[in-house]
């Protein structure tokens, strides 16, 4: 039996999606079907069909990917909660996953969250013309080297930042396309590797100012309650319990780096030794292996892993 005072729920972000996600739980569990059906109703189109059948190129569109991952994650969360009386001490989510975490913490309704991440995707996509900005993974190096490269290259109208500080040896830079290319070129000289990502906008960079402004206007009309479970946020690695702080954090997050490694280390430092990753894929579990191999990560992504998790947690 897991000691719940040592437990955190973590939720994945964009990049964890795959065609077919959620299909098995939709067909087997009424509570999961209810979540997908509600998402379809709120969005006004069938996000469930995109999750289950694709096509992949349409699922990969940011405005679809975000509600698709959130819906699948919440359906899995509700199933886990239906099977077990379990409540974590903390929650966290990677970028988009912070919205899922806020639904888990009862700060946001599922309906408001799924519509908000659909809007967030639209705002992010429209903030920068296609081709102007991009992102790239930088691997086989350190955070300090990535920061040094970004500082060397970045200047006004040629901006690049370390946007995702995921785990040791895995970083994502974001900014103007030519600036990102310059960092990739310099990374080779440092024996690091730069891999351009198939994204259409420079997320988590100063280029997202317009998207942040649009999101702030949208979220001003959304109700945020105080959190029933504290959250460690991406933008500041702070413990958040206030609904107002949660809203402000989501707005800052648009331009701020995702400080995932620091967030996980903060939770581990506060005594968390078991993390349950709830959502499609096992991306966060993979990152945790690089952060701290001593902690336990249980991934819940489908019927099989759900049942395995229940067996471990009872």
C-alpha positions as a printed NumPy array, in Angstrom:
array([[  0.   ,   0.   ,   0.   ],
       [  1.333,   3.439,  -0.986],
       [  1.46 ,   6.047,   1.781],
       [ -0.723,   8.812,   0.327],
       [  1.204,  11.56 ,   2.13 ],
       [  4.14 ,  10.628,  -0.115],
       [  2.091,  10.605,  -3.338],
       [  1.797,  13.067,  -6.243],
       [ -0.288,  12.912,  -9.422],
       [  1.443,  14.245, -12.544],
       [ -0.155,  14.927, -15.927],
       [  1.51 ,  14.985, -19.378],
       [  1.497,  17.727, -21.982],
       [  1.677,  18.076, -25.735],
       [  3.705,  15.357, -27.435],
       [  2.223,  12.48 , -25.428],
       [ -0.72 ,  12.039, -27.804],
       [ -1.257,   9.058, -30.122],
       [ -4.139,   7.92 , -32.291],
       [ -6.183,   5.358, -30.361],
       [ -5.685,   6.919, -26.935],
       [ -8.688,   6.5  , -24.651],
       [-10.519,   4.125, -26.993],
       [-10.299,   1.089, -24.708],
       [-11.518,   2.897, -21.59 ],
       [-14.335,   4.594, -23.556],
       [-15.684,   1.228, -24.643],
       [-15.402,  -0.403, -21.234],
       [-16.208,   2.173, -18.55 ],
       [-19.304,   4.44 , -18.472],
       [-17.5  ,   7.11 , -16.445],
       [-14.843,   7.425, -19.174],
       [-17.484,   7.543, -21.899],
       [-19.221,  10.33 , -19.993],
       [-16.027,  12.443, -19.972],
       [-15.393,  12.035, -23.717],
       [-19.042,  12.712, -24.551],
       [-18.997,  15.861, -22.413],
       [-15.853,  17.087, -24.206],
       [-17.537,  16.557, -27.593],
       [-20.561,  18.528, -26.38 ],
       [-18.537,  21.431, -24.975],
       [-16.221,  21.739, -27.983],
       [-18.956,  21.32 , -30.576],
       [-17.03 ,  18.68 , -32.505],
       [-15.938,  15.094, -31.875],
       [-12.615,  15.236, -30.052],
       [-13.287,  11.617, -29.065],
       [-13.261,  10.539, -32.721],
       [ -9.922,  12.313, -33.227],
       [ -8.503,  10.536, -30.164],
       [ -9.742,   7.102, -31.215],
       [ -9.385,   7.202, -35.013],
       [ -7.354,  10.27 , -35.984],
       [ -6.255,  11.172, -38.582],
       [ -2.913,  11.821, -36.934],
       [ -2.215,  15.059, -38.805],
       [ -5.47 ,  16.532, -37.483],
       [ -4.883,  15.228, -33.949],
       [ -1.46 ,  16.913, -34.019],
       [ -2.981,  20.365, -34.593],
       [ -2.334,  22.263, -31.351],
       [ -5.967,  23.31 , -30.875],
       [ -6.989,  19.629, -31.063],
       [ -4.024,  18.028, -29.312],
       [ -4.511,  19.989, -26.124],
       [ -8.184,  19.137, -25.423],
       [ -7.546,  15.555, -26.615],
       [ -4.797,  14.95 , -24.061],
       [ -6.689,  16.721, -21.268],
       [ -9.863,  14.699, -21.952],
       [ -8.022,  11.375, -22.033],
       [ -6.132,  12.244, -18.855],
       [ -9.261,  13.256, -16.938],
       [-11.104,  10.108, -18.065],
       [ -8.212,   8.014, -16.717],
       [ -8.158,  10.059, -13.492],
       [-11.889,   9.546, -12.908],
       [-11.478,   5.817, -13.483],
       [ -8.618,   5.588, -11.003],
       [-10.612,   7.542,  -8.434],
       [-13.658,   5.335,  -9.037],
       [-11.618,   2.212,  -8.365],
       [ -9.622,   3.579,  -5.418],
       [-10.216,   6.076,  -2.63 ],
       [ -6.99 ,   7.883,  -3.324],
       [ -5.952,  11.502,  -2.962],
       [ -2.405,  12.754,  -3.574],
       [ -0.619,  15.32 ,  -1.463],
       [  0.375,  17.316,  -4.55 ],
       [ -0.354,  17.627,  -8.265],
       [  1.679,  18.942, -11.197],
       [  1.316,  19.006, -14.962],
       [  3.768,  19.521, -17.816],
       [  2.702,  22.712, -19.645],
       [ -0.795,  21.816, -20.908],
       [ -0.884,  19.222, -18.107],
       [ -1.127,  22.025, -15.549],
       [ -4.742,  22.512, -16.648],
       [ -5.428,  18.818, -16.056],
       [ -3.805,  19.098, -12.642],
       [ -6.077,  22.044, -11.796],
       [ -9.149,  19.991, -12.721],
       [ -7.858,  17.232, -10.428],
       [ -7.382,  19.827,  -7.664],
       [-10.986,  21.066,  -8.215],
       [ -9.821,  24.56 ,  -9.119],
       [-11.248,  24.316, -12.648],
       [-14.301,  22.501, -13.961],
       [-13.601,  19.947, -16.672],
       [-15.905,  21.835, -19.049],
       [-14.045,  25.134, -18.548],
       [-10.669,  23.412, -18.814],
       [-11.331,  21.533, -22.055],
       [-12.694,  24.645, -23.77 ],
       [ -9.847,  26.784, -22.395],
       [ -7.099,  24.516, -23.724],
       [ -8.811,  24.462, -27.121],
       [ -8.712,  28.271, -27.07 ],
       [ -5.137,  28.196, -25.733],
       [ -4.105,  26.1  , -28.718],
       [ -5.734,  28.569, -31.095],
       [ -4.068,  31.527, -29.374],
       [ -0.65 ,  29.852, -29.469],
       [ -1.   ,  28.966, -33.138],
       [ -2.115,  32.421, -34.224],
       [  0.371,  34.427, -32.121],
       [  3.286,  33.965, -34.536],
       [  3.064,  33.498, -38.322],
       [  4.033,  30.02 , -39.514],
       [  7.755,  29.881, -40.263],
       [  8.724,  32.797, -38.027],
       [  9.267,  30.699, -34.925],
       [ 10.125,  27.116, -34.079],
       [ 11.508,  24.778, -31.395],
       [ 14.279,  22.188, -31.161],
       [ 15.396,  19.564, -28.67 ],
       [ 18.956,  19.915, -27.396],
       [ 20.323,  16.693, -25.926],
       [ 23.599,  15.236, -24.642],
       [ 24.571,  18.383, -22.764],
       [ 23.822,  20.361, -19.607],
       [ 21.333,  23.077, -18.723],
       [ 24.228,  25.491, -18.25 ],
       [ 25.53 ,  24.895, -21.778],
       [ 22.074,  25.343, -23.312],
       [ 21.612,  28.597, -21.408],
       [ 25.053,  29.798, -22.514],
       [ 24.229,  29.056, -26.163],
       [ 20.878,  30.856, -25.95 ],
       [ 22.535,  33.872, -24.289],
       [ 25.207,  33.948, -27.029],
       [ 22.706,  33.884, -29.899],
       [ 19.732,  35.796, -28.531],
       [ 19.202,  39.47 , -29.293],
       [ 16.274,  41.707, -30.218],
       [ 14.329,  40.224, -33.154],
       [ 16.55 ,  37.123, -32.953],
       [ 15.268,  35.569, -29.723],
       [ 15.876,  32.033, -28.461],
       [ 15.332,  30.657, -24.928],
       [ 15.594,  27.379, -23.037],
       [ 11.856,  26.69 , -23.031],
       [ 11.612,  23.194, -21.523],
       [ 14.028,  22.171, -18.796],
       [ 12.724,  18.624, -18.631],
       [ 15.433,  16.476, -17.081],
       [ 19.216,  16.109, -17.175],
       [ 20.349,  15.949, -20.801],
       [ 16.963,  16.864, -22.289],
       [ 16.062,  20.462, -23.102],
       [ 13.91 ,  22.258, -25.669],
       [ 14.781,  25.66 , -27.087],
       [ 12.22 ,  28.014, -28.602],
       [ 12.232,  31.28 , -30.485],
       [ 12.81 ,  32.833, -33.891],
       [ 13.558,  30.152, -36.497],
       [ 16.975,  31.507, -37.467],
       [ 17.995,  31.926, -33.817],
       [ 17.031,  28.315, -33.08 ],
       [ 19.086,  27.197, -36.106],
       [ 22.069,  29.189, -34.811],
       [ 21.891,  27.427, -31.427],
       [ 21.696,  24.029, -33.155],
       [ 24.847,  24.891, -35.123],
       [ 26.732,  26.042, -32.012],
       [ 25.545,  22.981, -30.066],
       [ 27.527,  20.74 , -32.449],
       [ 30.699,  22.537, -31.413],
       [ 29.864,  21.636, -27.787],
       [ 29.325,  17.988, -28.798],
       [ 25.613,  18.353, -28.125],
       [ 22.87 ,  17.414, -30.55 ],
       [ 20.085,  19.682, -31.808],
       [ 16.94 ,  18.1  , -33.227],
       [ 14.354,  20.396, -34.894],
       [ 10.829,  19.65 , -33.658],
       [  7.756,  19.374, -35.859],
       [  5.929,  22.269, -34.215],
       [  4.451,  25.309, -35.865],
       [  5.009,  27.898, -33.138],
       [  7.676,  28.878, -30.559],
       [  5.892,  27.864, -27.358],
       [  7.073,  29.044, -23.929],
       [  9.082,  31.934, -25.327],
       [  8.735,  35.748, -25.353],
       [  7.224,  35.417, -28.847],
       [  4.052,  34.166, -27.137],
       [  3.201,  37.642, -25.775],
       [  0.077,  37.991, -27.93 ],
       [ -1.07 ,  34.49 , -26.986],
       [ -0.573,  35.351, -23.301],
       [ -2.658,  38.511, -23.714],
       [ -5.421,  36.602, -25.511],
       [ -5.389,  33.872, -22.864],
       [ -5.552,  36.433, -20.051],
       [ -8.663,  37.967, -21.614],
       [-10.238,  34.518, -22.02 ],
       [ -9.409,  33.264, -18.516],
       [-10.798,  36.447, -16.96 ],
       [-14.227,  34.985, -17.711],
       [-13.45 ,  31.553, -16.238],
       [-14.126,  30.629, -12.6  ],
       [-11.081,  29.485, -10.63 ],
       [-11.691,  27.985,  -7.193],
       [ -9.064,  27.557,  -4.505],
       [ -7.239,  24.265,  -4.92 ],
       [ -8.191,  21.249,  -2.824],
       [ -4.748,  19.768,  -3.557],
       [ -1.637,  22.009,  -3.752],
       [  0.029,  22.32 ,  -7.157],
       [  3.675,  22.887,  -8.086],
       [  3.541,  25.225, -11.064],
       [  5.704,  25.26 , -14.202],
       [  6.519,  28.949, -14.395],
       [  7.941,  29.494, -10.897],
       [  8.257,  26.08 ,  -9.196],
       [  5.976,  27.474,  -6.485],
       [  3.369,  25.672,  -4.392],
       [  0.002,  27.143,  -5.39 ],
       [ -3.261,  26.789,  -3.475],
       [ -5.149,  29.931,  -4.525],
       [ -7.419,  29.999,  -7.564],
       [ -6.236,  33.519,  -8.406],
       [ -2.612,  32.373,  -8.285],
       [ -3.48 ,  29.4  , -10.497],
       [ -4.999,  31.66 , -13.164],
       [ -2.01 ,  34.02 , -13.084],
       [  0.363,  31.055, -13.336],
       [ -1.328,  29.777, -16.497],
       [ -0.89 ,  33.189, -18.123],
       [  2.796,  33.487, -17.141],
       [  3.353,  29.938, -18.358],
       [  2.72 ,  31.007, -21.963],
       [  6.048,  32.853, -22.12 ],
       [  7.936,  31.187, -19.281],
       [ 10.103,  28.075, -19.406],
       [  8.613,  24.782, -18.256],
       [ 10.792,  24.023, -15.225],
       [  9.863,  20.357, -14.977],
       [ 13.077,  19.002, -13.484],
       [ 13.056,  21.628, -10.741],
       [  9.372,  20.968, -10.046],
       [  9.957,  17.244,  -9.606],
       [ 13.002,  17.828,  -7.418],
       [ 10.933,  20.178,  -5.261],
       [  8.283,  17.486,  -4.733],
       [ 10.929,  14.861,  -3.969],
       [ 12.508,  17.284,  -1.494],
       [  9.139,  17.595,   0.261],
       [  8.999,  13.838,   0.768],
       [  7.135,  12.588,  -2.317],
       [  8.479,   9.169,  -3.281],
       [  5.684,   7.878,  -5.534],
       [  4.382,   9.619,  -8.652],
       [  1.363,   8.494, -10.649],
       [  1.525,   9.698, -14.248],
       [ -2.061,   9.908, -15.516],
       [ -2.601,  10.382, -19.242],
       [ -1.506,   9.032, -22.621],
       [  2.027,   7.709, -22.993],
       [  4.866,   7.423, -20.492],
       [  6.803,  10.586, -21.294],
       [  6.975,  11.825, -17.7  ],
       [  8.079,   8.44 , -16.385],
       [ 10.953,   8.54 , -18.87 ],
       [ 11.981,  11.987, -17.649],
       [ 11.849,  10.87 , -14.011],
       [ 14.364,   8.101, -14.694],
       [ 16.856,  10.86 , -15.54 ],
       [ 15.844,  13.046, -12.574],
       [ 15.809,  10.479,  -9.747],
       [ 15.807,   6.72 , -10.211],
       [ 15.047,   6.151,  -6.515],
       [ 11.439,   7.338,  -6.703],
       [  8.617,   5.168,  -8.001],
       [  6.566,   6.2  , -11.057],
       [  3.342,   4.413, -11.964],
       [  1.934,   5.268, -15.412],
       [ -1.826,   5.027, -16.032],
       [ -2.537,   5.321, -19.764],
       [ -5.015,   2.553, -20.706],
       [ -7.046,  -0.36 , -19.308],
       [ -3.99 ,  -2.567, -18.76 ],
       [ -1.894,   0.015, -16.922],
       [ -4.949,   1.179, -14.949],
       [ -5.511,  -2.333, -13.594],
       [ -1.788,  -2.743, -12.867],
       [ -1.816,   0.546, -10.938],
       [ -4.868,  -0.479,  -8.912],
       [ -3.163,  -3.757,  -7.96 ],
       [ -0.078,  -1.833,  -6.821],
       [ -2.002,   0.801,  -4.868],
       [ -4.6  ,  -1.264,  -2.976]])
